[in-house]
Amino acid sequence: MKLTPAAIVYLCLAAIGLGGTAYFNITGFTGLSGNFIAAWFANPAVSSLSVDLLVSASAASIFIIVEGRRLGMKWPWLYVLGSFVTAVAFTLPLFLAMRERHISADSADRLR
């Protein structure tokens, strides 16, 4: 099945999100930079970004579950779980790419 242009863009963003966060997540969790969670609120600028991420990640998680179920996608909760292991910057665009693929496949099936 051919990927839509939007799906390709989402996959590129997922790759950037994974690559852009992996080093910092690994460094933070291996103790090289102190307490990872405390660092989220180290100063007002970082605190603002942390709250922004937490609220956005919560909204994205709800969207992924609701939209995945609505479209009949298998295991949408895995994207939410994956965001705790990797990053929302990876799992949200990955979900959006798979959503595009699912919608595209549904449209193709209806035309047959």
Phi and psi in degrees as GROMACS dihedral restraints (atoms count N, CA, C in turn):
[ dihedral_restraints ]
;  ai    aj    ak    al  type     phi  dphi    fc
    3     4     5     6     1   -80.7    20    10
    4     5     6     7     1   137.2    20    10
    6     7     8     9     1   -80.7    20    10
    7     8     9    10     1   142.6    20    10
    9    10    11    12     1   -74.0    20    10
   10    11    12    13     1   159.5    20    10
   12    13    14    15     1   -57.3    20    10
   13    14    15    16     1   -38.1    20    10
   15    16    17    18     1   -63.3    20    10
   16    17    18    19     1   -41.7    20    10
   18    19    20    21     1   -62.4    20    10
   19    20    21    22     1   -38.8    20    10
   21    22    23    24     1   -64.7    20    10
   22    23    24    25     1   -42.8    20    10
   24    25    26    27     1   -62.5    20    10
   25    26    27    28     1   -44.8    20    10
   27    28    29    30     1   -61.3    20    10
   28    29    30    31     1   -40.7    20    10
   30    31    32    33     1   -65.3    20    10
   31    32    33    34     1   -38.4    20    10
   33    34    35    36     1   -63.5    20    10
   34    35    36    37     1   -42.6    20    10
   36    37    38    39     1   -64.6    20    10
   37    38    39    40     1   -37.5    20    10
   39    40    41    42     1   -62.2    20    10
   40    41    42    43     1   -43.3    20    10
   42    43    44    45     1   -63.3    20    10
   43    44    45    46     1   -42.8    20    10
   45    46    47    48     1   -64.6    20    10
   46    47    48    49     1   -41.9    20    10
   48    49    50    51     1   -63.0    20    10
   49    50    51    52     1   -40.4    20    10
   51    52    53    54     1   -69.6    20    10
   52    53    54    55     1   -49.0    20    10
   54    55    56    57     1   -65.1    20    10
   55    56    57    58     1   -37.4    20    10
   57    58    59    60     1   -73.5    20    10
   58    59    60    61     1   -19.8    20    10
   60    61    62    63     1  -109.3    20    10
   61    62    63    64     1   -21.6    20    10
   63    64    65    66     1   -57.1    20    10
   64    65    66    67     1   -50.1    20    10
   66    67    68    69     1   -57.8    20    10
   67    68    69    70     1   -47.9    20    10
   69    70    71    72     1   -68.4    20    10
   70    71    72    73     1   -37.4    20    10
   72    73    74    75     1   -64.6    20    10
   73    74    75    76     1   -45.9    20    10
   75    76    77    78     1   -63.6    20    10
   76    77    78    79     1   -45.9    20    10
   78    79    80    81     1   -61.3    20    10
   79    80    81    82     1   -44.0    20    10
   81    82    83    84     1   -65.8    20    10
   82    83    84    85     1   -41.5    20    10
   84    85    86    87     1   -79.5    20    10
   85    86    87    88     1   -20.5    20    10
   87    88    89    90     1   -87.9    20    10
   88    89    90    91     1     3.9    20    10
   90    91    92    93     1    85.8    20    10
   91    92    93    94     1     5.9    20    10
   93    94    95    96     1   -71.8    20    10
   94    95    96    97     1   -17.4    20    10
   96    97    98    99     1  -124.8    20    10
   97    98    99   100     1    26.7    20    10
   99   100   101   102     1    85.1    20    10
  100   101   102   103     1  -150.1    20    10
  102   103   104   105     1   -79.3    20    10
  103   104   105   106     1   112.4    20    10
  105   106   107   108     1   -60.3    20    10
  106   107   108   109     1   -48.0    20    10
  108   109   110   111     1   -69.7    20    10
  109   110   111   112     1   -41.7    20    10
  111   112   113   114     1   -62.3    20    10
  112   113   114   115     1   -33.2    20    10
  114   115   116   117     1   -65.2    20    10
  115   116   117   118     1   -22.0    20    10
  117   118   119   120     1   -61.1    20    10
  118   119   120   121     1   -24.3    20    10
  120   121   122   123     1  -125.0    20    10
  121   122   123   124     1    36.3    20    10
  123   124   125   126     1   -69.5    20    10
  124   125   126   127     1   -30.6    20    10
  126   127   128   129     1  -155.6    20    10
  127   128   129   130     1   170.1    20    10
  129   130   131   132     1   -59.5    20    10
  130   131   132   133     1   -37.2    20    10
  132   133   134   135     1   -66.1    20    10
  133   134   135   136     1   -46.3    20    10
  135   136   137   138     1   -68.5    20    10
  136   137   138   139     1   -37.1    20    10
  138   139   140   141     1   -61.1    20    10
  139   140   141   142     1   -42.6    20    10
  141   142   143   144     1   -60.4    20    10
  142   143   144   145     1   -46.0    20    10
  144   145   146   147     1   -64.4    20    10
  145   146   147   148     1   -36.5    20    10
  147   148   149   150     1   -66.8    20    10
  148   149   150   151     1   -45.9    20    10
  150   151   152   153     1   -63.8    20    10
  151   152   153   154     1   -41.1    20    10
  153   154   155   156     1   -57.0    20    10
  154   155   156   157     1   -47.6    20    10
  156   157   158   159     1   -64.4    20    10
  157   158   159   160     1   -45.4    20    10
  159   160   161   162     1   -62.6    20    10
  160   161   162   163     1   -43.0    20    10
  162   163   164   165     1   -69.1    20    10
  163   164   165   166     1   -44.9    20    10
  165   166   167   168     1   -63.2    20    10
  166   167   168   169     1   -41.0    20    10
  168   169   170   171     1   -65.6    20    10
  169   170   171   172     1   -37.0    20    10
  171   172   173   174     1   -64.5    20    10
  172   173   174   175     1   -47.5    20    10
  174   175   176   177     1   -62.4    20    10
  175   176   177   178     1   -41.7    20    10
  177   178   179   180     1   -63.0    20    10
  178   179   180   181     1   -40.1    20    10
  180   181   182   183     1   -62.7    20    10
  181   182   183   184     1   -45.1    20    10
  183   184   185   186     1   -61.8    20    10
  184   185   186   187     1   -45.8    20    10
  186   187   188   189     1   -59.4    20    10
  187   188   189   190     1   -45.1    20    10
  189   190   191   192     1   -60.4    20    10
  190   191   192   193     1   -46.7    20    10
  192   193   194   195     1   -65.8    20    10
  193   194   195   196     1   -49.6    20    10
  195   196   197   198     1   -64.9    20    10
  196   197   198   199     1   -48.8    20    10
  198   199   200   201     1   -68.4    20    10
  199   200   201   202     1   -40.1    20    10
  201   202   203   204     1   -60.8    20    10
  202   203   204   205     1   -43.9    20    10
  204   205   206   207     1   -66.4    20    10
  205   206   207   208     1   -42.8    20    10
  207   208   209   210     1   -58.6    20    10
  208   209   210   211     1   -39.1    20    10
  210   211   212   213     1   -86.7    20    10
  211   212   213   214     1    -7.6    20    10
  213   214   215   216     1    76.7    20    10
  214   215   216   217     1    27.0    20    10
  216   217   218   219     1   -74.7    20    10
  217   218   219   220     1   146.4    20    10
  219   220   221   222     1   -80.5    20    10
  220   221   222   223     1   134.9    20    10
  222   223   224   225     1    52.8    20    10
  223   224   225   226     1    51.9    20    10
  225   226   227   228     1   -62.4    20    10
  226   227   228   229     1   -25.6    20    10
  228   229   230   231     1   -64.5    20    10
  229   230   231   232     1   -20.7    20    10
  231   232   233   234     1   -64.7    20    10
  232   233   234   235     1   -31.2    20    10
  234   235   236   237     1   -65.8    20    10
  235   236   237   238     1   -40.9    20    10
  237   238   239   240     1   -65.6    20    10
  238   239   240   241     1   -47.7    20    10
  240   241   242   243     1   -59.5    20    10
  241   242   243   244     1   -42.0    20    10
  243   244   245   246     1   -61.8    20    10
  244   245   246   247     1   -28.3    20    10
  246   247   248   249     1   -68.1    20    10
  247   248   249   250     1   -25.0    20    10
  249   250   251   252     1   -76.8    20    10
  250   251   252   253     1   -24.6    20    10
  252   253   254   255     1   -92.1    20    10
  253   254   255   256     1   -34.3    20    10
  255   256   257   258     1  -112.2    20    10
  256   257   258   259     1   -96.5    20    10
  258   259   260   261     1  -166.8    20    10
  259   260   261   262     1   149.4    20    10
  261   262   263   264     1   -61.7    20    10
  262   263   264   265     1   -31.1    20    10
  264   265   266   267     1   -62.1    20    10
  265   266   267   268     1   -18.8    20    10
  267   268   269   270     1   -97.9    20    10
  268   269   270   271     1   -50.1    20    10
  270   271   272   273     1   -73.0    20    10
  271   272   273   274     1   -34.1    20    10
  273   274   275   276     1   -65.6    20    10
  274   275   276   277     1   -51.5    20    10
  276   277   278   279     1   -64.0    20    10
  277   278   279   280     1   -31.8    20    10
  279   280   281   282     1   -64.0    20    10
  280   281   282   283     1   -45.5    20    10
  282   283   284   285     1   -59.4    20    10
  283   284   285   286     1   -44.8    20    10
  285   286   287   288     1   -62.0    20    10
  286   287   288   289     1   -37.2    20    10
  288   289   290   291     1   -65.0    20    10
  289   290   291   292     1   -44.8    20    10
  291   292   293   294     1   -68.6    20    10
  292   293   294   295     1   -31.8    20    10
  294   295   296   297     1   -64.1    20    10
  295   296   297   298     1   -45.9    20    10
  297   298   299   300     1   -58.7    20    10
  298   299   300   301     1   -44.3    20    10
  300   301   302   303     1   -61.6    20    10
  301   302   303   304     1   -43.3    20    10
  303   304   305   306     1   -63.8    20    10
  304   305   306   307     1   -47.2    20    10
  306   307   308   309     1   -62.8    20    10
  307   308   309   310     1   -41.6    20    10
  309   310   311   312     1   -62.4    20    10
  310   311   312   313     1   -43.0    20    10
  312   313   314   315     1   -66.0    20    10
  313   314   315   316     1   -39.1    20    10
  315   316   317   318     1   -62.7    20    10
  316   317   318   319     1   -42.6    20    10
  318   319   320   321     1   -63.7    20    10
  319   320   321   322     1   -41.5    20    10
  321   322   323   324     1   -65.1    20    10
  322   323   324   325     1   -39.4    20    10
  324   325   326   327     1   -65.2    20    10
  325   326   327   328     1   -36.8    20    10
  327   328   329   330     1   -68.5    20    10
  328   329   330   331     1   -29.2    20    10
  330   331   332   333     1   -76.1    20    10
  331   332   333   334     1   -18.4    20    10
